[in-house]
Every structure is written in C-alpha cells, then in structure tokens.
C-alpha cells in the first residue's frame, strides 16, 4: 500500500474549524456542500486530509509523523479512505468511478411501495426560503439578545409566577373550565402559533451567528404536520456556546410566548380572550417541555445535550456502549469499549442508551397503535405489523445475528453461566404452569344487612334507646306519626260507621231501601279504605327485620323530629356471620371450582386477612355493580359506566363468586374492599399471553 497513490478529493469540499474536544484535542468539520452534510473529524483524520494533495500514501504518512506528534499508520489511513468512499467524497472521473457511483445510486434508490413504506412515517416538504426575510428583520429584533432584555424577562417571570400563586386556585380551576369544542378550536389555533415562534427562534439565532437558513417548511410525522427549520450550517460554528444557544432558542422562544400569555391572563378580564391566553400559556409550556426538550428523540433537547456534553452523535455512540455492555454482561468477551472514555462517561453512555431504548420502545408502540387506528382496519393491521417489525423486532434480530457471528469467540465463563441460568429461569417462568390462583376484587360484609328507612314523611313519635346496639327480630326501632294519615283514618272510620248504620237500617227506611245494594257497597268500600289506611299506619312502626346489630343510625332523628320520605334511620346487620362477594372476568371463570380455598386481603391491612372457601359461582354475568365501592366511578377496580338511571354498568363481562366459611368470622362495621386470591387451575404465563392474543385477534378482526 505504501507505493499506491491517493485518489483525489472532490474540489468543493471545505475543511472548517470545530470546537475543541473535551480532552483538549483540536477538532475540524468536513463540509459536503452538494449534500449539505457535515462530518466531524478527529485530529488524525484532519492531519491526513489536509495533506491529501501530497498524492502518495508513503509521503502523506511520513509528513504527518514528522510534522506532528501523531504516529499515523497505514491502517489509520485505510479507515479514512473507507470513510471517504462510503460517503462519496472522492473525485472519481474515470469510467470505472462513474460506474461505481451509478451502481451505488441505483442501490440506494427506492421505488414504488417500498419508497412509500419507508417514507410515510416521516418526510419533509420545504415551503419557504427565509434568508431574505431574516436579513431584513434581524436588525429589528437585535434587542432581544441583550442582557437588559434578559433581565427584564427574568423579573417579569418572577413577578408573573408570584401573582399567579396569589390566584392559584383560579389558575388550577381554569384547567377544567376550558374544555369541549371551544378548547379544541383554541388548541388548533394556538399550537401552530407557538411552533412558528419556536422555529423562528432557531432561525433568528442561527442567522445572528452567521449561519445561512436555506429552508423552512413542514415535516410529516405519521401524517401529522410539524414545522421544521434547516439549521445544518450550525455545524460551521466553532463556539460550543453558540451551538447551545441555537439549540435552546426554540424552547426559549416558546417560553417567552408563554410568559407573555401568562401576563395576558393576569391582566385581561374574564372572557374568551383570557381563556385563549390561558390555553396559550399552559399548552405552549407543557408541549415544548414534553416534546422538544426531551433528549431521547432527535429534537432540540437531544442536540442541546449533545453540544453541552461535547459528545457528537450522542445516540449512536451511546448505543454502541449499550450493546458493548450487554455483550460483556452476557458473554464475558473482554472486548475493549467502543471508544476511550472515563469510567463515569461509560456509565453515563450505557445508562443513557437504555433510557433511550426504553423511551423509544414506548414511542414506537404508540406509533404502531396510532397508525392502526389512523387507517382502515386491514391497512391498519398491516402498518401495525410493519412498525413493530421494523422498529422493534428488526433491531433485536440484528443484534441476535451479531451474537451468532461471534459464536466462535464465546467461551464458557461466569458471565455465560449467569446468562444461561437467567434465560432458563425466564423460560421456566413463561412455560411452567405456576400461576395457581386468580386475583379478583372483592368486598367483605355481613351475611345479612338491611337498611331501615322512613316509608314516608312523618314525625318521630318513639325511638329506640341510643345505647341499644343489639336487637331481636320484631323489636321496635322507631314509630312515626303522620297527622294527615291519622285524620284520614278518622274520616274513614266515621264514614264506615255511617255506612254500617245505613246498611243496618235499610230494611226499616223506605228511602234507604230504594237505594238497593248501594249502602252495603259503600260500607265495604269504607271498611277497605279504613283497613288500607290502618295498614299504612302500621308501616310507620319500624321493627328489626332479623336478629342483629345496629351498625349505623341516623343520630339526627329523635322524638319530635320530622323526617323526609325514604330517609335512612338504621343499618341492621347480622354480625354473627360474614360473606365475601368477589368478581372475576370471563377468562378466569373456567379455572374456578366450588370448594376451592380463597384468601381475602382488605385494602385496610390493619384488619388482617380472611380465609374462605368458594360457595357459589354465577354462570351469568352481572348486569350492574351492586356494590358502589367496587365501581370505577367510586375509585373501585371494576371498569363501569353509568346508565340513564345512574346505575353502574360493567364495561366487560364480570361474574360474581360468593365465598363463605370465612375465618375469622368477625364482621366489620362497614363493608371492606380488597383483593381475593382464589385457588384455581394452574396455567403458564405463555398460555395466558396466547389466549389474550387470540381473544384480541378475534375481537379486532370481527370474527
């Protein structure tokens, strides 16, 4: 290789200074204007490229080693040459070179459905060349970059937060006040406005540092439009502080917009404009923090963190460390790290890689679900599979393929033994049927419980003593009096007496005799009415329905107190026995059998657990949740929705399982909610996953 000549570089390439690396070594950037790409070069690569005109491999290496402290080798030069070839930075004027470029272009060209498959997820549409506009308007906003303006903003932010804290209840209440179609329309108008400020924040700041902004436009992410600004020339900047300023400018612009909107909310009177100001202040702040400030995707937060740490290509380099760490822990290969780094930096890059992978996994699953629901079902299922396969399964397959390629280097050691044990344990957890119980929500209560309420409005005439807690069946609890009812009974009695006298005297009085059966029928009607009114009065005497304990009473009710109709007075429960009702889903129903053991763990752990047996299993799902404590509307575990009557209806089939023979037999004063673990037929985790997948497939395919 020493006698070989060097292929020429393309003439339009530029070598630009770059920020000094954290280890103090100089850095340079190679700019390819044809593709508008920038390549960060290390010191050895720069020294070689700056002497490329020497033309000979031997002369170049001798010059580098003589004029610098480097010790460049032929392998170092081969790596640089490979980099230039892969990125098409060499000048290849010969026919062979032209054929090579044409073949490479054809290999990279994607057509038809394949192009659509690769580009529907993300593509850009440039709409505006802002350079002239920036040249004309940048002098008008130069005051924004002064220290005086920064001081004003800090003071305004402090005062705005202080005044908002004085109205904090009103501010928090506004979150629930602005909703519905009006709020959606406001968001539809506000989000584009905030993003325009965001992108021009990048553009004006980059322009201030001498960078050219070739285009602004719309990027479509899963068919969702997002604004973008081409700030590639920021790589020309040699100051890391300037790069940080450009990266943070978009978020800071949105902060300024949110601050202005906050002050508008503080100063404007109630009305639509104040509502719009609130939406702008909160939406702008939350969205820019959640999206743009995140370092886990290639948005502003990522580039800001990369420049702040001085680690270009942070994702790629951290992923290399993440894979290296995983392979070392699994196989103990004793390979060196992907690049020299301190111990602290290695730990950071490994942890950052796994954080990014976890975040992206959740994002890719969300995108897959989004495209599934975005299109019609057949296409949605296809695109869902593509997203999962391309972004989740394919990277795992590639990593597994790399493991297979290095199988000759893997030898038996402690790391490999640990990996094999962990894999075997994971397989056992998935395959072995060890899940032997069903966890279901349940409620512990008395075996019998009844509420005693006033049958109609009336006055308390007599009441049981407050000290009485135990009652016998039929024992008097409360006697009510309704004066109107007493008057009706008296009138009915008088009318019945008159009718009885007329019926008895009918045979002696010609006038009554002429009425035929009317007096007798009137007498029967009066007697019936009187009996009904007396029965209604008897209902006002409230008695204990069974032997039990008064566990709750209306302390406001007493002699002389008027009560409304159906007002609760007492709650009587049979505290000698208890029962537990639990509710299981359809898939768990077949695994349960009567007589199985169960254990109830109340939410209030101080009451202790209760051991029971399964007494009865309903074969028909419940139509409504009788125990409000279990409904999701009351914070319970059963997903429900209210119907027109306000009754909680289960969203999925739920079956009641009744437990008895509980020990201890104590009954709480109020029902206790908890979780019941019921002994069931054992099943494996993989079997449950397969059943759930099959059920999901049947449901989503409408089979």
C-alpha positions in Angstrom: 0.0 0.0 0.0 3.0 2.3 0.5 3.6 2.7 -3.2 -0.1 3.5 -4.0 -1.3 6.9 -4.9 -4.2 8.6 -3.2 -7.5 9.1 -5.1 -8.3 12.8 -5.4 -10.9 14.5 -3.2 -13.8 16.4 -4.6 -12.8 20.0 -5.1 -15.9 21.7 -3.4 -15.3 20.1 0.0 -14.5 22.5 2.8 -12.5 21.9 6.0 -13.8 24.1 8.9 -12.7 24.5 12.4 -14.8 22.8 15.1 -15.0 23.2 18.9 -12.1 21.8 20.9 -12.9 18.3 22.3 -13.2 17.8 26.0 -9.8 16.1 26.1 -8.2 19.3 24.6 -7.6 17.9 21.2 -8.5 20.1 18.2 -11.4 19.2 16.0 -12.5 20.1 12.5 -15.6 19.7 10.3 -15.7 18.5 6.8 -18.5 20.1 4.8 -20.0 18.5 1.7 -22.0 21.4 0.1 -23.6 19.1 -2.5 -25.5 17.1 0.2 -25.3 19.9 2.8 -23.7 17.4 5.2 -21.1 18.0 7.9 -18.7 15.4 9.2 -16.8 15.9 12.5 -13.2 14.9 12.1 -10.8 13.9 14.8 -7.3 15.3 14.8 -5.6 12.4 13.0 -8.2 12.4 10.1 -7.8 16.2 9.7 -4.0 16.0 9.5 -4.3 13.3 6.8 -6.9 15.2 4.8 -5.0 18.5 5.0 -2.0 16.7 3.3 -4.1 14.7 0.8 -2.6 16.9 -2.0 0.7 15.1 -1.5 -0.8 12.3 -3.5 1.2 9.3 -2.1 0.4 7.1 0.8 4.0 7.0 2.0 4.6 10.7 1.6 1.4 11.6 3.5 2.2 9.3 6.4 5.8 10.4 6.6 4.7 14.1 6.6 2.1 13.5 9.4 4.5 11.7 11.6 7.4 14.2 11.0 5.4 17.4 11.4 3.0 16.4 14.3 3.2 14.4 17.5 0.9 11.7 15.9 2.1 8.3 14.9 -0.2 7.6 11.9 -0.2 4.1 10.4 -1.4 2.6 7.2 -4.5 1.2 8.9 -5.4 4.7 10.1 -5.2 5.9 6.6 -7.2 3.0 5.4 -10.0 3.9 7.8 -10.0 7.5 6.5 -10.1 6.2 2.9 -13.0 3.9 3.7 -14.9 6.8 5.3 -14.4 8.9 2.1 -15.5 6.1 -0.2 -18.7 5.3 1.8 -19.8 9.0 1.8 -18.9 9.6 -1.8 -16.3 12.3 -1.0 -13.7 11.2 -3.6 -13.5 12.5 -7.1 -13.9 9.6 -9.5 -13.6 10.9 -13.1 -12.8 7.6 -14.7 -15.4 5.3 -16.3 -14.9 2.8 -13.5 -15.6 5.5 -11.0 -18.7 6.6 -12.8 -20.0 3.0 -12.9 -19.3 2.7 -9.2 -21.3 5.9 -8.4 -24.2 4.9 -10.7 -24.3 1.4 -9.1 -24.3 3.0 -5.6 -27.1 5.4 -6.6 -29.2 2.6 -8.0 -28.7 0.5 -4.9 -29.8 3.4 -2.7 -32.8 4.3 -4.9 -36.1 3.1 -3.5 -39.3 3.0 -5.7 -43.0 2.3 -5.5 -44.4 0.6 -2.5 -41.0 0.3 -0.8 -40.5 4.0 -1.0 -44.0 4.7 0.4 -43.3 2.2 3.2 -40.1 3.9 4.2 -41.3 7.5 3.8 -44.9 7.6 5.1 -43.7 7.7 8.6 -41.6 10.8 8.1 -41.0 13.2 5.2 -40.3 16.9 4.8 -41.9 19.5 2.5 -39.8 22.7 2.2 -42.2 25.7 1.9 -40.2 28.9 2.5 -36.7 30.3 1.9 -36.3 32.7 4.8 -32.9 34.1 4.2 -34.0 37.4 2.7 -36.7 37.8 5.4 -34.1 37.1 8.1 -31.6 39.6 6.6 -34.3 42.3 6.6 -35.8 41.7 10.0 -32.9 40.5 12.1 -31.7 44.1 12.9 -35.1 45.0 14.2 -35.1 42.3 16.9 -31.4 42.6 17.9 -32.5 44.0 21.3 -33.9 40.5 22.2 -30.3 39.2 22.5 -29.2 41.9 25.0 -28.6 41.5 28.7 -31.1 44.2 29.5 -33.8 42.2 27.8 -32.8 39.1 29.7 -33.0 41.0 33.0 -36.5 42.2 32.1 -37.6 38.7 31.2 -36.3 37.3 34.5 -38.1 40.0 36.5 -41.3 39.5 34.5 -41.2 35.8 35.0 -40.6 36.1 38.8 -43.5 38.6 39.1 -45.7 36.5 36.9 -45.2 33.4 39.0 -45.8 35.4 42.2 -49.0 36.9 41.0 -50.2 33.6 39.7 -49.5 31.9 43.0 -51.8 34.5 44.6 -54.6 33.2 42.3 -53.5 29.6 42.3 -57.0 28.2 42.9 -58.4 30.2 40.0 -55.5 29.1 37.8 -55.9 25.4 38.5 -59.7 25.7 38.1 -59.1 27.0 34.6 -57.8 23.6 33.5 -61.3 22.2 33.9 -63.1 25.3 32.8 -61.8 25.3 29.2 -62.8 22.2 27.5 -65.1 20.9 24.8 -65.2 22.2 21.2 -64.2 25.7 22.1 -61.0 24.4 23.8 -60.2 22.2 20.8 -60.6 25.1 18.4 -58.3 27.2 20.6 -55.7 24.5 20.6 -55.9 24.2 16.8 -55.1 27.9 16.6 -52.5 28.1 19.4 -50.2 25.2 18.6 -49.2 26.4 15.1 -48.6 29.9 16.5 -46.3 28.5 19.2 -44.4 26.4 16.8 -43.9 29.3 14.4 -42.3 31.2 17.3 -40.3 28.1 18.0 -38.9 27.7 14.5 -38.1 31.4 14.1 -36.3 31.3 17.4 -33.9 28.8 15.9 -33.7 30.7 12.6 -33.0 34.2 14.0 -30.4 32.9 16.5 -28.6 30.9 13.8 -28.7 33.9 11.5 -27.3 36.1 14.2 -24.2 33.8 14.3 -23.7 34.0 10.6 -25.4 30.8 9.5 -27.5 30.5 6.4 -31.1 29.1 6.7 -31.9 27.5 3.3 -35.4 26.3 4.0 -38.3 26.2 6.4 -41.4 24.0 6.0 -43.5 21.2 7.2 -42.4 17.7 8.3 -45.0 15.0 8.4 -44.5 12.5 11.3 -47.1 9.7 10.9 -49.1 12.1 8.7 -49.1 14.6 11.5 -47.7 18.0 10.3 -44.8 19.6 12.3 -42.8 22.7 11.4 -39.1 22.5 10.8 -36.1 24.8 10.1 -33.0 23.7 8.3 -30.1 24.8 10.6 -27.4 22.4 9.3 -24.9 25.3 9.0 -24.8 25.5 12.7 -22.0 22.8 12.4 -19.8 25.6 11.0 -19.8 27.3 14.4 -16.6 26.9 16.3 -18.1 28.0 19.6 -20.0 25.4 21.6 -21.8 28.2 23.4 -23.2 29.5 20.1 -24.4 26.0 19.2 -26.1 25.6 22.6 -27.8 29.0 22.0 -29.2 27.9 18.7 -30.4 24.6 20.1 -32.1 26.2 23.0 -33.5 29.2 21.0 -36.7 27.4 20.0 -37.7 26.4 23.5 -36.7 29.8 24.9 -38.9 31.5 22.2 -41.9 29.4 23.4 -41.1 30.3 27.0 -41.2 34.0 26.1 -44.6 33.4 24.3 -45.9 31.5 27.4 -44.7 34.3 29.7 -46.5 36.9 27.6 -49.7 34.8 27.6 -49.4 34.4 31.3 -49.3 38.1 31.8 -52.3 38.5 29.4 -54.2 36.0 31.6 -53.3 38.0 34.7 -54.4 41.4 33.2 -57.4 40.6 31.0 -61.0 40.4 32.3 -62.9 37.1 32.1 -63.9 36.2 28.6 -62.8 34.4 25.5 -59.5 36.4 25.2 -58.5 35.5 28.7 -59.3 31.8 28.0 -57.2 31.9 24.9 -54.3 33.4 26.9 -54.5 30.7 29.5 -54.5 28.0 26.8 -51.5 29.5 25.1 -49.5 29.9 28.3 -50.1 26.3 29.5 -50.2 24.4 26.2 -47.0 26.1 24.9 -45.1 25.4 28.1 -46.2 21.8 28.5 -45.8 20.8 24.9 -42.3 22.2 24.5 -41.1 20.6 27.7 -42.7 17.2 26.8 -41.6 17.1 23.1 -38.8 19.5 22.2 -36.9 19.3 25.5 -36.7 15.5 25.5 -33.1 14.2 24.8 -34.5 10.8 23.9 -35.6 11.7 20.4 -33.6 13.8 17.8 -35.3 17.1 18.8 -33.9 20.2 20.4 -33.2 18.6 23.7 -31.0 15.9 22.1 -28.8 18.4 20.2 -28.6 20.7 23.2 -27.4 17.8 25.5 -25.0 16.6 22.8 -23.4 20.0 22.5 -23.4 20.6 26.2 -21.6 17.3 26.9 -19.4 17.7 23.8 -20.4 14.3 22.5 -21.4 14.5 18.8 -23.7 11.7 17.6 -24.7 11.0 21.2 -27.3 8.4 20.3 -25.1 6.4 18.0 -22.2 6.4 20.4 -24.3 5.6 23.5 -26.0 2.7 21.6 -22.5 1.3 20.9 -21.7 1.4 24.6 -25.1 -0.1 25.4 -24.5 -3.1 23.1 -21.0 -3.5 24.3 -22.1 -3.5 28.0 -24.8 -6.0 27.2 -22.5 -8.4 25.4 -19.9 -8.2 28.2 -22.5 -9.0 30.8 -24.0 -11.8 28.8 -20.9 -13.5 27.3 -17.8 -12.0 29.1 -16.0 -11.3 25.8 -13.5 -9.0 27.4 -13.7 -6.6 24.4 -12.5 -3.0 24.9 -15.1 -0.2 25.0 -16.2 1.2 21.6 -14.0 4.2 22.3 -11.8 5.5 25.0 -13.8 7.1 27.8 -13.6 7.6 31.5 -15.4 5.3 33.9 -18.1 7.9 34.7 -18.7 8.6 31.0 -19.0 4.9 30.2 -21.7 4.5 32.9 -23.5 7.6 31.6 -23.5 6.4 28.0 -24.7 2.9 28.9 -27.5 4.3 31.2 -28.5 6.9 28.5 -28.6 4.2 25.8 -31.0 2.0 27.8 -33.1 5.1 28.8 -33.4 6.0 25.1 -34.3 2.4 24.1 -37.0 2.2 26.8 -38.4 5.6 25.7 -38.3 4.7 22.0 -39.9 1.4 22.7 -42.9 3.1 24.2 -43.0 5.7 21.4 -42.8 3.0 18.7 -45.6 1.0 20.3 -47.6 4.3 20.5 -46.9 5.0 16.8 -47.9 1.5 15.9 -51.2 1.9 17.7 -51.6 5.3 16.1 -51.2 4.0 12.5 -53.5 1.1 13.3 -56.3 3.4 14.3 -55.4 6.1 11.7 -56.3 3.9 8.7 -59.0 1.4 7.8 -58.6 -1.9 9.6 -56.9 -4.0 7.0 -54.3 -1.4 6.2 -54.0 -0.5 9.9 -53.2 -4.1 10.9 -50.6 -4.3 8.1 -48.9 -1.0 9.1 -49.1 -2.0 12.8 -47.1 -5.1 11.9 -44.6 -3.1 9.8 -44.0 -0.7 12.7 -43.5 -3.4 15.2 -41.3 -5.4 12.9 -39.2 -2.6 11.6 -38.6 -0.6 14.8 -38.8 -3.3 17.5 -38.2 -6.8 16.1 -35.7 -6.0 13.4 -33.2 -4.3 15.8 -33.5 -7.3 18.1 -32.9 -9.7 15.1 -29.8 -7.8 14.0 -28.3 -7.9 17.5 -29.0 -11.6 17.7 -27.4 -12.1 14.3 -24.3 -10.3 15.6 -24.2 -12.7 18.5 -24.4 -15.6 16.2 -21.5 -14.3 14.1 -19.3 -14.0 17.2 -20.2 -17.5 18.5 -16.6 -18.7 17.9 -15.4 -16.2 20.4 -17.8 -17.1 23.1 -16.4 -19.5 25.8 -17.8 -20.9 29.0 -17.3 -18.4 31.8 -19.2 -16.9 34.8 -21.0 -14.4 32.7 -22.2 -17.0 30.2 -23.3 -19.3 33.1 -25.2 -16.4 34.6 -26.8 -15.7 31.3 -27.8 -19.3 30.7 -29.3 -19.5 34.2 -31.3 -16.3 33.7 -32.6 -17.5 30.3 -33.5 -20.9 31.7 -35.3 -19.1 34.6 -37.2 -16.8 32.3 -38.3 -19.8 30.1 -39.4 -21.6 33.2 -41.4 -18.7 34.3 -43.1 -18.5 30.9 -43.7 -22.2 30.2 -44.2 -23.9 33.6 -47.8 -23.6 34.8 -47.1 -22.0 38.2 -49.9 -19.4 38.3 -52.2 -21.2 40.7 -54.6 -18.5 41.8 -56.9 -15.8 40.5 -56.8 -12.3 41.9 -60.1 -10.6 41.9 -61.7 -7.6 43.6 -64.0 -8.4 46.4 -65.9 -6.9 49.3 -66.3 -8.3 52.9 -69.6 -7.6 54.6 -72.1 -9.1 56.9 -74.0 -12.2 55.7 -77.3 -10.2 56.1 -77.6 -6.5 56.1 -80.6 -4.3 55.7 -81.2 -0.6 55.8 -84.3 0.7 57.7 -85.7 3.9 56.3 -88.8 6.1 56.8 -91.5 4.7 54.4 -93.0 8.2 54.1 -92.6 11.7 55.5 -93.6 12.0 59.1 -92.6 12.9 62.7 -90.7 10.5 65.1 -93.1 9.6 67.9 -91.0 7.0 69.6 -87.4 5.9 69.1 -85.2 3.1 70.5 -82.7 4.0 73.2 -79.4 5.3 71.8 -77.5 2.8 74.0 -79.1 -0.2 72.3 -76.9 -1.9 69.8 -78.3 -5.5 69.6 -81.9 -6.1 68.5 -84.1 -9.1 68.2 -86.4 -9.7 65.2 -89.6 -7.7 65.5 -88.2 -5.3 68.2 -89.4 -1.7 67.9 -86.9 0.6 66.3 -88.9 3.7 65.6 -92.5 4.7 65.4 -93.5 7.6 63.2 -96.7 9.7 63.2 -98.3 11.3 60.2 -101.1 13.7 61.3 -102.6 13.7 57.9 -102.8 9.9 57.9 -104.5 10.0 61.3 -107.1 12.4 60.0 -107.7 10.2 57.0 -108.2 7.1 59.3 -110.6 9.1 61.5 -112.6 10.2 58.5 -112.6 6.7 57.0 -113.8 5.3 60.4 -116.6 7.8 60.6 -117.7 7.2 57.1 -117.6 3.4 57.7 -119.8 3.8 60.9 -122.3 5.8 58.9 -122.4 3.3 56.1 -122.8 0.4 58.6 -125.8 2.2 60.3 -127.4 2.8 56.9 -127.0 -0.8 55.9 -128.5 -2.0 59.2 -131.4 0.5 59.0 -132.1 -0.1 55.3 -135.0 -2.6 55.8 -136.8 -0.1 58.0 -136.3 3.0 56.0 -138.1 3.2 52.6 -135.7 5.8 51.3 -132.7 3.7 52.1 -134.5 0.6 50.9 -134.9 2.3 47.5 -131.1 2.6 47.1 -130.7 -1.2 46.8 -127.2 -2.5 47.4 -125.6 0.9 47.5 -125.3 1.3 51.3 -123.8 -2.1 51.7 -121.3 -1.5 48.9 -120.4 1.9 50.4 -119.8 0.2 53.7 -117.5 -2.3 52.2 -115.5 0.4 50.4 -115.2 2.4 53.6 -114.0 -0.6 55.5 -111.5 -1.4 52.8 -110.2 2.2 52.8 -110.0 2.2 56.6 -108.1 -1.1 56.6 -105.6 0.2 54.0 -105.0 3.4 56.0 -104.5 1.4 59.2 -102.0 -0.8 57.3 -100.2 2.3 56.1 -100.1 3.5 59.8 -98.7 0.1 60.9 -95.9 0.6 58.4 -94.8 3.6 60.4 -93.9 1.3 63.2 -90.4 0.2 62.1 -89.1 -3.1 63.5 -85.9 -5.0 63.4 -86.0 -7.3 60.3 -83.9 -10.0 62.0 -81.7 -10.6 65.0 -78.6 -8.5 64.5 -76.7 -5.4 65.5 -77.3 -1.7 64.7 -74.1 -0.8 62.9 -75.2 2.7 61.8 -78.0 5.1 62.8 -79.3 8.5 62.0 -78.2 10.5 65.0 -80.3 13.5 64.0 -83.6 11.5 64.2 -85.3 11.6 67.6 -88.8 12.2 69.1 -90.4 15.2 67.6 -88.1 15.4 64.6 -89.7 15.4 61.1 -88.2 13.1 58.5 -88.4 13.0 54.8 -89.6 10.0 52.8 -87.0 7.2 52.4 -84.6 9.0 54.9 -82.3 6.3 56.3 -82.6 5.6 60.0 -80.8 2.4 60.9 -78.5 -0.1 59.3 -79.0 -3.5 60.9 -76.6 -6.3 60.2 -76.2 -9.9 61.3 -72.7 -9.7 62.8 -72.5 -13.4 63.7 -71.7 -14.4 60.1 -69.9 -12.7 57.2 -69.7 -13.2 53.5 -67.4 -12.1 50.7 -68.5 -11.3 47.1 -65.7 -11.3 44.5 -66.0 -10.6 40.8 -63.9 -12.3 38.1 -63.5 -11.9 34.4 -64.7 -14.3 31.7 -61.3 -15.8 31.0 -60.7 -16.8 34.7 -64.2 -18.3 35.2 -63.4 -21.8 33.9 -60.4 -22.1 36.2 -62.5 -21.9 39.4 -64.4 -24.6 41.2 -66.7 -24.6 44.2 -65.0 -25.6 47.4 -61.7 -24.0 46.3 -59.8 -22.2 49.0 -59.6 -18.4 48.9 -57.9 -15.6 50.9 -59.2 -12.1 51.2 -56.7 -9.2 51.7 -58.5 -6.0 52.6 -57.3 -2.6 51.4 -57.2 -1.6 55.1 -54.4 -4.0 56.1 -54.9 -3.5 59.8 -58.0 -5.7 59.7 -55.9 -8.7 58.6 -56.6 -11.4 56.0 -59.6 -13.7 55.9 -59.6 -17.4 54.8 -62.7 -18.7 53.0 -64.0 -21.3 50.5 -65.8 -20.8 47.2 -69.5 -21.4 47.8 -71.1 -20.4 44.6 -70.0 -19.3 41.1 -72.5 -17.4 38.9 -72.7 -18.7 35.4 -74.4 -15.5 34.1 -72.5 -12.2 34.2 -73.9 -9.4 36.4 -75.8 -6.6 34.6 -74.9 -3.9 37.2 -72.5 -3.4 40.0 -74.5 -3.7 43.3 -71.6 -2.6 45.5 -70.7 1.0 44.6 -67.3 0.6 46.4 -66.2 -1.6 43.5 -67.2 0.6 40.7 -64.6 2.7 38.9 -66.7 5.8 39.4 -66.1 5.4 43.2 -62.4 4.6 42.7 -63.0 0.9 42.6 -61.3 -1.7 40.4 -64.2 -2.6 38.1 -64.4 -0.6 35.0 -68.0 0.7 34.8 -70.1 3.4 33.1 -73.4 4.9 34.4 -76.6 4.4 32.6 -79.6 6.7 32.4 -80.7 5.7 35.9 -77.2 6.3 37.3 -76.6 2.6 37.8 -73.0 1.4 37.2 -72.8 -1.0 34.3 -69.7 -3.2 33.8 -67.7 -2.4 30.6 -66.7 -6.1 30.3 -68.4 -9.4 31.3 -67.9 -9.9 35.1 -69.1 -12.9 37.1 -69.8 -13.0 40.9 -68.1 -15.6 43.0 -69.5 -15.9 46.6 -67.3 -17.1 49.4 -68.4 -18.5 52.8 -67.0 -20.4 55.8 -64.7 -17.5 56.4 -62.3 -17.4 59.3 -62.2 -15.3 61.4 -66.0 -14.8 61.4 -65.8 -11.2 62.6 -67.8 -8.7 60.6 -66.6 -5.1 60.1 -68.9 -2.2 61.0 -68.7 -1.1 57.3 -68.0 -3.2 54.2 -64.3 -3.6 53.4 -63.0 -3.6 49.9 -60.0 -5.7 49.0 -58.5 -8.4 46.8 -59.4 -12.1 46.8 -56.9 -14.7 45.9 -58.8 -17.8 44.8 -57.2 -21.2 44.3 -57.5 -22.1 40.6 -56.3 -24.5 38.0 -52.7 -23.7 37.3 -51.7 -22.1 34.0 -48.5 -20.8 32.4 -47.7 -17.2 31.5 -47.2 -18.0 27.9 -50.5 -19.8 27.8 -52.3 -16.7 29.2 -50.4 -14.5 26.7 -51.5 -16.7 23.8 -55.2 -16.7 25.0 -55.1 -12.9 25.4 -53.6 -12.6 21.9 -56.2 -14.9 20.4 -59.0 -13.0 22.1 -57.6 -9.7 20.8 -57.3 -11.1 17.3 -60.8 -12.3 17.3 -62.2 -9.1 18.7 -60.2 -6.8 16.3 -60.9 -8.9 13.2 -64.6 -9.1 13.9 -64.7 -12.8 13.6 
